[in-house]
């Protein structure tokens, strides 16, 4: 049959969002998912060196990793 796309929801709680950069979050997820990721927040891709708090990520915000 055809290829199947498997998706998983991974919930990560970041306690000190002001200390985490987008690249660090991608690295953590890639260790679990073993895939390279693109990080999106508010519909825009974030660079690896963007700190999450500086791009507006706050408590309980959703960040997409594709």
PyMOL commands that set and color helices and strands:
alter all, ss='L'
color gray80, all
select helices_A, chain A and resi 17-19+22-33+52-55
alter helices_A, ss='H'
color red, helices_A
select strands_A, chain A and resi 39-41+44-45+64-65
alter strands_A, ss='S'
color yellow, strands_A
deselect
rebuild
show_as cartoon
